[in-house]
Amino acid sequence: MFIFISWMIFGAFVGWIASIITKNDHEMGCLTNIAVGIFGSAIGGFIAREMGFGTLRRWSFTGTIIAIIGAVILLTILNLIRPQHPKTPH
């Protein structure tokens, strides 16, 4: 149970940072941040492994950066395929 909760917290953090970087933070809620963070971590881990960095199985600063990069890649792809809505002034 602890591992599940820690993945949710880590995913929320990674997704939130990635959404700030891609300027999506005003559109995303907590559950979306968690999903983006977890899937982005998987994407970042896959890319890191393919580039020869090995596998990162424990928490580390490097692993967190790789997870954020993966989440930014995921959000960038989603932004490219998602139809853009005109911005309305608040």
N, C-alpha and C positions, 0 to 999 in steps of 0.2 A: 504494500500500500504506500509506503514511504517513497519508493521509486516512482510510482505513478504520480504522486503529488509533486515530487521534485521535477519530473519532466514537464508537468503543467506549469510550474513556476518558471522554469528555465525557458520553456516555449513562449510564455507570455512576455518575458523580458526580451528575448531575442526578436520576437515579432514586433514588439513595441519599438525597439531601437531601429529595426529595419524599416518600419513604417514612418519613422521620423526622417530617416535618410532619404526615402523615396517620396516624402511629402504626402503620404497616405494616412497619417495619424488621425486626421479629423474624420475619416471615413470608416475607421476600423474600431471594432469593439474588442472586448477581452477575449471572447471565444475565437474570433478571427485572428487575433494576435497569437494565441496559443497554437492554432492550426498552422499558421504561417511559420512560426518559430520551430515547430516540430518537423514539418516538411522541409523547411529551409535547412535545418540541421542535417537532415538526411541528404539533401542535395549537396551541401557543403562538404559533408563527409565523403560522399561519392567522388566529388571532384578532387578533394585532397588525396584520397587513396589513388586515384588514377594519375595524379601528378607525382606520385612517389613519396608523399608525406607519411605514408603508413596509415594505420587505423588509430583513431583516438577513442579509447573506451572509457576513460576517466575524465572528470572535469579538469580543465586547464584553461588558462587564459587564451592560449592558441586555439583550443577547441571552440571557445566562445566566439572568437573572431571569425573562425571558419564557418560557424553556424550563422553568424550575422551576415557574412558574405553570401552564403547560400540562400538566406531569407531575402536579401536584397535582390539577388538574381531571380528568385521566384516572383517577387512583387513587380520587378521590372517586366518580366514576361507577361504577367497578368495585366499590367498597365498597357502593354502593347496590343493585346488581343481584346481587351475590354473596351466597349464603345465609350468614347469620351462624352461626358455631358457638359454643356456650357456652364461655366461658373456663374452663380448668381450672387450678387452682393448681399451681405447680411445686414 
